């Protein structure tokens, strides 16, 4: 679970200062995004070809 202190530290590392009220408002969005990413990590992708690849010429 993410908290305001963690968001504040991440924002400062990015060079952004946000008031606690804004960080608190962002918490539900961050939590939903992290939950979606966790669900994506559980998808069975064995044998699935990537949609795009980066190749050096």
C-alpha positions in Angstrom: 0.0 0.0 0.0 1.3 3.5 -0.9 1.1 6.3 1.5 1.5 10.1 1.4 5.0 10.0 2.7 6.0 7.6 -0.1 4.4 9.8 -2.8 6.1 12.9 -1.3 9.5 11.2 -1.5 8.8 10.0 -5.1 7.7 13.5 -6.1 10.8 15.1 -4.5 13.1 12.7 -6.4 11.4 13.9 -9.6 11.9 17.5 -8.6 8.2 18.1 -7.9 6.8 19.6 -4.7 3.1 18.9 -4.1 1.1 19.8 -1.1 -0.2 16.9 1.1 -3.8 17.6 -0.1 -2.8 16.9 -3.7 -0.8 13.8 -2.8 -3.8 12.5 -0.8 -6.1 13.1 -3.8 -3.6 11.1 -6.0 -3.5 8.1 -3.7 -6.7 6.3 -5.1 -5.4 6.8 -8.6 -2.0 5.4 -7.8 -3.5 2.5 -5.9 -5.8 1.6 -8.9 -2.9 1.8 -11.3 -0.7 -0.4 -9.1 -3.6 -2.9 -8.8 -4.0 -3.0 -12.6 -0.3 -3.6 -13.1 -0.4 -6.4 -10.5 -3.3 -8.0 -12.5 -1.3 -7.7 -15.7 1.6 -9.5 -14.2 -0.6 -12.5 -13.5 -1.5 -13.0 -17.2 -0.2 -16.2 -18.8 2.0 -14.9 -21.6 4.0 -18.0 -22.4 4.2 -18.4 -26.1 2.7 -15.0 -26.9 4.7 -13.0 -29.4 5.5 -9.4 -28.6 3.4 -6.8 -30.5 6.6 -4.8 -31.2 10.3 -5.3 -30.9 13.3 -3.0 -30.8 16.1 -4.0 -33.0 19.4 -2.3 -33.5 20.3 -1.8 -37.2 
